[in-house]
Each structure stands twice: as structure tokens, then as C-alpha cells.
Amino acid sequence: MGYTIHSEHGCVQMGLTLDEAVHELLSADGYRYEWRMDDDGYVKLYTSHHSANSSGGSGTLSPTHYAGYNLDEIMKRIIEQRWHGLCASLDADYAAWEIEAELGL
């Protein structure tokens, strides 16, 4: 199953794995992120509040509410959200939306 990253301007990249799609969303425009795991295997996502491209730089990483013991489940929750103006969809869903848009449906 592949993922497409897109914005309101169209497709950015297609055919990504779940890991690749999450990386593209979280690191868009110079934002930084990091996965941290404690001794018990609990994983938490940390992200920067600013882009590295901003005048102040990306700054420090802060914890988010995305956390748990199953990294795949956390990543699936992440791709359901808009990040830095980008969205992720299944490749097949995005292709169907493009066809509908071209047909004016």
C-alpha cells in the first residue's frame, strides 16, 4: 500500500511507504522531528515549532501527543492529519480524486 503526499496545489510525491510518508510530512519545509523511546519501549514524537528556514531556526524539539507502544499505529494517526500544509492519502484514493476532479464530479 503506497501513500501520496499532496497539498492544495496538487501532488508532491507518490508511491511512498508509511515511514517515508510520515517523514515527508514531519520534515516539510525544514521542520525537525525525532522519535524517542524509553526503557519500556514507549515511543513519543518530538517536533520543532519552527522551520529551519525561519529567521530564528527550528529551535528545540518539544513532545507531542503522538505516543504509544506501536510505532506503526502512531504513524497511521500522524498521516491522518495535515502537517505544514501537506496531507497524506493512499495512492489509490488520491488517483480517484484526481480522476473525479478532471471529470468535474
Buried (B, 14 or more C-beta within 10 A) or exposed (E): EBBBBBEEEEBBBBEBEBEBBBBBBBBBBBBBBEBEEEEEEEBBBBBBEBBBEBEEEBEEBEEBEBBBEEBEEBBEBBBEEEBBEBBBBBBEEBBEBBEEEEEEE
